[in-house]
Amino acid sequence: MENASYPAGLCAERSAVAQMIAAGERDPIACAVATGGTKAGSPCGICRQVLREFATDMTVVLVAEDGGRLTQRETTLGKLLPDAFDGSALKKRR
């Protein structure tokens, strides 16, 4: 849900993760991002981190539509967010 006040908005990727969790799922297998224009957009940094909380790595498909012409490329979450922070850093040592 995009919003003119950026901090109050909720990107589509995070909305999808919220719906996934609400439906009782925890393991996403892929993410697709579709944008208008000549160059496909990719998930923002916050979305990349949220996706990383639920998937170590997965396919990310980036699609752009410009006047009926589609361009597409695939990448991975690992390439978009190398050396990601994950919950293992929060575990207490015994």
N, CA, C and O atoms as a DFTB+ gen file, in Angstrom:
376 C
 N C O
     1  1       0.851      -1.151       0.000
     2  2       0.000       0.000       0.000
     3  2       0.905       1.223       0.000
     4  3       1.443       1.607       1.038
     5  1       1.066       1.824      -1.156
     6  2       1.905       3.019      -1.244
     7  2       1.172       4.192      -0.597
     8  3      -0.057       4.216      -0.538
     9  1       1.937       5.153      -0.120
    10  2       1.369       6.276       0.606
    11  2       2.252       7.495       0.359
    12  3       3.469       7.357       0.233
    13  1       1.660       8.678       0.287
    14  2       2.451       9.886       0.061
    15  2       3.448      10.131       1.192
    16  3       4.509      10.715       0.970
    17  1       3.112       9.689       2.395
    18  2       4.027       9.764       3.530
    19  2       4.780       8.442       3.577
    20  3       4.285       7.458       4.126
    21  1       5.979       8.421       3.001
    22  2       6.702       7.170       2.806
    23  2       6.795       6.263       4.038
    24  3       6.599       5.056       3.897
    25  1       7.078       6.772       5.219
    26  2       7.155       5.864       6.363
    27  2       5.824       5.182       6.685
    28  3       5.802       4.121       7.309
    29  1       4.724       5.788       6.261
    30  2       3.404       5.210       6.565
    31  2       2.979       4.186       5.519
    32  3       1.994       3.475       5.717
    33  1       3.698       4.103       4.427
    34  2       3.335       3.170       3.358
    35  2       3.737       1.742       3.683
    36  3       4.513       1.498       4.608
    37  1       3.211       0.816       2.928
    38  2       3.566      -0.590       3.070
    39  2       3.747      -1.148       1.662
    40  3       2.786      -1.249       0.901
    41  1       4.954      -1.502       1.328
    42  2       5.262      -2.001      -0.007
    43  2       4.506      -3.291      -0.298
    44  3       4.099      -4.008       0.616
    45  1       4.327      -3.573      -1.579
    46  2       3.611      -4.781      -1.996
    47  2       4.296      -6.043      -1.475
    48  3       3.624      -6.998      -1.085
    49  1       5.621      -6.050      -1.467
    50  2       6.339      -7.234      -1.011
    51  2       6.049      -7.524       0.462
    52  3       5.807      -8.672       0.835
    53  1       6.074      -6.493       1.291
    54  2       5.789      -6.696       2.710
    55  2       4.317      -7.024       2.929
    56  3       3.981      -7.781       3.839
    57  1       3.447      -6.467       2.112
    58  2       2.022      -6.820       2.186
    59  2       1.831      -8.302       1.866
    60  3       1.043      -8.988       2.517
    61  1       2.557      -8.788       0.858
    62  2       2.462     -10.201       0.475
    63  2       2.971     -11.101       1.603
    64  3       2.376     -12.142       1.883
    65  1       4.058     -10.706       2.242
    66  2       4.582     -11.487       3.366
    67  2       3.566     -11.504       4.512
    68  3       3.347     -12.548       5.127
    69  1       2.950     -10.366       4.800
    70  2       1.934     -10.308       5.863
    71  2       0.760     -11.234       5.541
    72  3       0.255     -11.927       6.424
    73  1       0.327     -11.246       4.285
    74  2      -0.769     -12.134       3.888
    75  2      -0.347     -13.598       3.982
    76  3      -1.140     -14.453       4.377
    77  1       0.903     -13.884       3.619
    78  2       1.430     -15.244       3.714
    79  2       1.364     -15.729       5.166
    80  3       0.907     -16.839       5.440
    81  1       1.821     -14.888       6.083
    82  2       1.826     -15.252       7.501
    83  2       0.398     -15.397       8.018
    84  3       0.095     -16.329       8.764
    85  1      -0.483     -14.471       7.620
    86  2      -1.884     -14.541       8.053
    87  2      -2.552     -15.821       7.569
    88  3      -3.469     -16.328       8.215
    89  1      -2.097     -16.341       6.438
    90  2      -2.660     -17.581       5.889
    91  2      -2.004     -18.824       6.491
    92  3      -2.339     -19.948       6.116
    93  1      -1.065     -18.621       7.430
    94  2      -0.436     -19.755       8.103
    95  2       0.792     -20.304       7.402
    96  3       1.287     -21.367       7.776
    97  1       1.285     -19.620       6.415
    98  2       2.476     -20.071       5.690
    99  2       3.715     -19.385       6.247
   100  3       3.614     -18.326       6.867
   101  1       4.886     -19.984       6.030
   102  2       6.130     -19.405       6.537
   103  2       7.303     -19.535       5.561
   104  3       8.394     -19.041       5.842
   105  1       7.092     -20.189       4.429
   106  2       8.208     -20.501       3.539
   107  2       7.944     -20.030       2.112
   108  3       7.469     -20.813       1.290
   109  1       8.242     -18.766       1.800
   110  2       8.051     -18.303       0.425
   111  2       9.029     -18.998      -0.514
   112  3      10.141     -19.343      -0.115
   113  1       8.613     -19.202      -1.756
   114  2       9.489     -19.878      -2.718
   115  2       9.995     -18.938      -3.802
   116  3      11.002     -19.229      -4.447
   117  1       9.312     -17.814      -4.014
   118  2       9.734     -16.849      -5.033
   119  2       9.035     -15.528      -4.780
   120  3       8.053     -15.451      -4.042
   121  1       9.563     -14.494      -5.407
   122  2       8.962     -13.165      -5.323
   123  2       8.996     -12.562      -6.724
   124  3      10.011     -12.655      -7.415
   125  1       7.896     -11.948      -7.145
   126  2       7.857     -11.249      -8.430
   127  2       7.522      -9.787      -8.166
   128  3       6.624      -9.476      -7.384
   129  1       8.253      -8.898      -8.825
   130  2       8.022      -7.466      -8.696
   131  2       7.751      -6.929     -10.095
   132  3       8.593      -7.058     -10.983
   133  1       6.577      -6.328     -10.297
   134  2       6.213      -5.781     -11.602
   135  2       6.063      -4.268     -11.482
   136  3       5.387      -3.771     -10.582
   137  1       6.697      -3.548     -12.392
   138  2       6.646      -2.094     -12.392
   139  2       6.400      -1.594     -13.808
   140  3       6.578      -2.331     -14.777
   141  1       5.995      -0.352     -13.917
   142  2       5.883       0.294     -15.211
   143  2       7.210       0.933     -15.573
   144  3       8.043       1.184     -14.702
   145  1       7.407       1.195     -16.848
   146  2       8.636       1.846     -17.289
   147  2       9.533       0.905     -18.048
   148  3       9.200      -0.262     -18.258
   149  1      10.661       1.415     -18.454
   150  2      11.568       0.630     -19.289
   151  2      12.488      -0.285     -18.489
   152  3      13.020      -1.254     -19.030
   153  1      12.676       0.009     -17.223
   154  2      13.575      -0.801     -16.393
   155  2      12.809      -1.346     -15.195
   156  3      12.111      -0.606     -14.502
   157  1      12.944      -2.632     -14.962
   158  2      12.253      -3.267     -13.835
   159  2      12.820      -2.779     -12.511
   160  3      14.033      -2.627     -12.364
   161  1      11.942      -2.534     -11.553
   162  2      12.355      -2.182     -10.211
   163  2      12.641      -3.428      -9.406
   164  3      12.329      -4.537      -9.840
   165  1      13.223      -3.260      -8.259
   166  2      13.485      -4.398      -7.385
   167  2      13.016      -4.039      -5.977
   168  3      12.767      -2.869      -5.689
   169  1      12.893      -5.033      -5.099
   170  2      12.435      -4.748      -3.740
   171  2      13.355      -3.746      -3.040
   172  3      14.572      -3.763      -3.225
   173  1      12.749      -2.875      -2.234
   174  2      13.545      -1.919      -1.460
   175  2      14.321      -2.671      -0.373
   176  3      14.111      -3.865      -0.161
   177  1      15.193      -1.978       0.292
   178  2      16.028      -2.596       1.320
   179  2      15.229      -3.209       2.457
   180  3      15.549      -4.305       2.919
   181  1      14.195      -2.518       2.913
   182  2      13.370      -3.054       4.001
   183  2      12.690      -4.335       3.549
   184  3      12.646      -5.313       4.295
   185  1      12.157      -4.334       2.326
   186  2      11.489      -5.537       1.809
   187  2      12.474      -6.689       1.662
   188  3      12.139      -7.837       1.957
   189  1      13.682      -6.389       1.210
   190  2      14.702      -7.438       1.081
   191  2      14.967      -8.076       2.437
   192  3      15.073      -9.298       2.536
   193  1      15.075      -7.272       3.468
   194  2      15.324      -7.800       4.812
   195  2      14.145      -8.623       5.309
   196  3      14.338      -9.694       5.884
   197  1      12.929      -8.138       5.095
   198  2      11.740      -8.885       5.527
   199  2      11.672     -10.219       4.795
   200  3      11.397     -11.245       5.416
   201  1      11.917     -10.224       3.483
   202  2      11.922     -11.483       2.739
   203  2      12.989     -12.429       3.288
   204  3      12.770     -13.636       3.381
   205  1      14.141     -11.874       3.651
   206  2      15.247     -12.690       4.178
   207  2      14.901     -13.327       5.516
   208  3      15.456     -14.371       5.860
   209  1      14.009     -12.730       6.266
   210  2      13.586     -13.316       7.539
   211  2      12.889     -14.654       7.327
   212  3      12.868     -15.489       8.231
   213  1      12.318     -14.865       6.140
   214  2      11.545     -16.080       5.881
   215  2      12.171     -17.001       4.844
   216  3      11.754     -18.153       4.716
   217  1      13.157     -16.520       4.106
   218  2      13.801     -17.348       3.081
   219  2      15.290     -17.033       3.055
   220  3      15.679     -15.871       2.936
   221  1      16.118     -18.054       3.165
   222  2      17.564     -17.853       3.081
   223  2      17.927     -17.320       1.701
   224  3      18.738     -16.404       1.570
   225  1      17.322     -17.902       0.681
   226  2      17.513     -17.448      -0.691
   227  2      16.306     -17.894      -1.498
   228  3      15.688     -18.909      -1.175
   229  1      15.970     -17.173      -2.514
   230  2      14.877     -17.553      -3.403
   231  2      14.980     -16.747      -4.684
   232  3      15.682     -15.739      -4.745
   233  1      14.280     -17.199      -5.692
   234  2      14.234     -16.500      -6.965
   235  2      13.422     -15.219      -6.825
   236  3      12.368     -15.205      -6.190
   237  1      13.925     -14.148      -7.425
   238  2      13.203     -12.882      -7.489
   239  2      13.099     -12.519      -8.968
   240  3      14.110     -12.327      -9.643
   241  1      11.875     -12.427      -9.459
   242  2      11.622     -12.096     -10.858
   243  2      11.245     -10.619     -10.936
   244  3      10.325     -10.166     -10.256
   245  1      11.959      -9.883     -11.766
   246  2      11.739      -8.448     -11.921
   247  2      11.176      -8.197     -13.320
   248  3      11.803      -8.553     -14.318
   249  1       9.995      -7.586     -13.392
   250  2       9.302      -7.380     -14.659
   251  2       8.981      -5.898     -14.821
   252  3       8.577      -5.238     -13.864
   253  1       9.161      -5.377     -16.031
   254  2       8.772      -4.010     -16.358
   255  2       7.845      -4.047     -17.565
   256  3       8.020      -4.862     -18.471
   257  1       6.864      -3.162     -17.567
   258  2       5.932      -3.047     -18.696
   259  2       5.967      -1.617     -19.193
   260  3       5.707      -0.678     -18.441
   261  1       6.284      -1.462     -20.444
   262  2       6.363      -0.124     -21.042
   263  2       5.612      -0.145     -22.365
   264  3       6.118      -0.648     -23.368
   265  1       4.411       0.399     -22.360
   266  2       3.620       0.458     -23.585
   267  2       3.307      -0.901     -24.181
   268  3       3.304      -1.055     -25.402
   269  1       3.047      -1.871     -23.352
   270  2       2.735      -3.221     -23.826
   271  2       3.955      -4.104     -24.034
   272  3       3.811      -5.296     -24.308
   273  1       5.140      -3.549     -23.910
   274  2       6.372      -4.334     -24.059
   275  2       6.856      -4.758     -22.684
   276  3       7.060      -3.922     -21.805
   277  1       7.037      -6.050     -22.502
   278  2       7.505      -6.585     -21.222
   279  2       8.985      -6.907     -21.285
   280  3       9.477      -7.463     -22.267
   281  1       9.685      -6.547     -20.220
   282  2      11.060      -6.996     -20.036
   283  2      11.113      -7.700     -18.695
   284  3      10.436      -7.313     -17.742
   285  1      11.921      -8.731     -18.637
   286  2      11.982      -9.542     -17.421
   287  2      13.400     -10.014     -17.189
   288  3      14.137     -10.333     -18.122
   289  1      13.764     -10.051     -15.913
   290  2      15.034     -10.684     -15.542
   291  2      14.849     -11.370     -14.202
   292  3      13.999     -10.991     -13.396
   293  1      15.659     -12.382     -13.988
   294  2      15.618     -13.108     -12.720
   295  2      16.914     -12.874     -11.966
   296  3      17.989     -12.750     -12.552
   297  1      16.782     -12.820     -10.672
   298  2      17.929     -12.726      -9.792
   299  2      17.591     -13.553      -8.554
   300  3      16.625     -14.316      -8.563
   301  1      18.359     -13.409      -7.516
   302  2      18.064     -14.115      -6.278
   303  2      18.091     -13.142      -5.116
   304  3      18.695     -12.072      -5.195
   305  1      17.440     -13.521      -4.057
   306  2      17.464     -12.708      -2.844
   307  2      18.888     -12.579      -2.323
   308  3      19.277     -11.524      -1.822
   309  1      19.657     -13.639      -2.439
   310  2      21.055     -13.612      -1.997
   311  2      21.889     -12.582      -2.743
   312  3      22.763     -11.945      -2.153
   313  1      21.628     -12.412      -4.037
   314  2      22.352     -11.405      -4.816
   315  2      21.888      -9.994      -4.469
   316  3      22.680      -9.052      -4.466
   317  1      20.600      -9.861      -4.178
   318  2      20.069      -8.548      -3.825
   319  2      20.455      -8.117      -2.414
   320  3      20.540      -6.923      -2.128
   321  1      20.689      -9.088      -1.531
   322  2      21.021      -8.775      -0.137
   323  2      22.150      -9.694       0.342
   324  3      21.922     -10.595       1.149
   325  1      23.370      -9.462      -0.161
   326  2      24.489     -10.306       0.267
   327  2      24.836     -10.040       1.732
   328  3      24.610      -8.945       2.245
   329  1      25.372     -11.031       2.377
   330  2      25.778     -10.909       3.781
   331  2      24.640     -10.410       4.668
   332  3      24.836      -9.552       5.528
   333  1      23.464     -10.954       4.447
   334  2      22.263     -10.498       5.150
   335  2      22.346     -10.773       6.644
   336  3      22.913     -11.775       7.081
   337  1      21.774      -9.870       7.405
   338  2      21.588     -10.062       8.838
   339  2      20.422     -11.018       9.016
   340  3      19.395     -10.881       8.350
   341  1      20.574     -11.985       9.909
   342  2      19.440     -12.882      10.179
   343  2      19.302     -13.104      11.668
   344  3      20.129     -12.645      12.457
   345  1      18.263     -13.801      12.044
   346  2      17.937     -14.006      13.458
   347  2      18.990     -14.762      14.247
   348  3      18.979     -14.714      15.477
   349  1      19.897     -15.456      13.580
   350  2      20.900     -16.229      14.324
   351  2      21.786     -15.314      15.180
   352  3      22.343     -15.757      16.184
   353  1      21.914     -14.076      14.797
   354  2      22.721     -13.145      15.582
   355  2      22.041     -12.772      16.894
   356  3      22.678     -12.207      17.783
   357  1      20.777     -13.078      17.020
   358  2      20.017     -12.720      18.215
   359  2      19.973     -13.847      19.256
   360  3      19.529     -13.626      20.383
   361  1      20.420     -15.025      18.897
   362  2      20.357     -16.162      19.817
   363  2      21.383     -16.022      20.926
   364  3      22.524     -15.624      20.689
   365  1      20.964     -16.355      22.144
   366  2      21.866     -16.295      23.286
   367  2      22.829     -17.472      23.248
   368  3      22.461     -18.576      22.846
   369  1      24.040     -17.232      23.659
   370  2      25.025     -18.320      23.761
   371  2      24.797     -19.054      25.066
   372  3      24.447     -18.458      26.085
   373  1      25.001     -20.346      25.014
   374  2      24.841     -21.159      26.230
   375  2      26.151     -21.618      26.742
   376  3      26.208     -22.313      27.757
